[in-house]
Amino acid sequence: MDNIDLELIKSLIKTKRELEIADRNFDIAEAELIDYYSYQIKANKAKLSYLIKEAKQKGYELDMVNELKVQMIEKEAI
C-alpha cells in the first residue's frame, strides 16, 4: 500500500466531521431547520458509506484512517 489515496482519506475525514456537525445541529435545531439537518445527515451518511466502501476496496482499514488523521494533524501543527 505504497500509494496512499490522500484525497479519499481527506474526504472520509471531512464527511465524518460534517456528519457529526449535522448531528449536533439537529439536536439543537429550531423547527424550521429540522428538515434541513435531516437531509444533511442522510446525505452525509450515504456519502460516508460510499467512501468507506471505496476505502475497503483499496484495502484500507478504518483504524488506518484514524491513524492518518492524527498524523496529518501533527504535521499541520509543526
KATAMO-V896008 format. One record per pair of residues at least 12 apart in sequence whose ideal C-beta (glycine too) atoms are under 6 Angstrom apart, sorted by sequence separation. I is the first residue (numbers start at 1). J is the second residue. If there is no record, write none. Layout:
I_J, I_J
This chain:
25_37, 22_37, 22_40, 22_41, 22_44, 19_44, 18_44, 15_44, 15_47, 15_48, 12_51, 11_51, 12_65, 9_65, 13_69, 1_59, 9_68
